[in-house]
Amino acid sequence: MTTFAADQHTSRQLEQLEERTRTAWEAYRESTSELAGPDYEEAELVSWERLRRELEELADQRERLVGATAAPSDDAS
């Protein structure tokens, strides 16, 4: 794969990760938006934990992706 094609592929993957991040935040907001009182408190705790795990996973994926593109090439020798 050429460097240009690899860069485009990486850019697309990063865009997908950003979209998944936005979707995770939207799901979090929607899960609690119509609730109040104890219902809100309970749903918010569960929703926050789900969001936190998903954001961590996305950050790990982003780090691996960016780290992979920044790693020195085997052709550099």
Secondary structure, DSSP 8 states (H G I E B T S, - for coil): --HHHHHHHHHHHHHHHHHHHHHHHHHHHHHHTT--HHHHHHHHHHHHHHHHHHHHHHHHHHHHHHHHHHS--GGG-
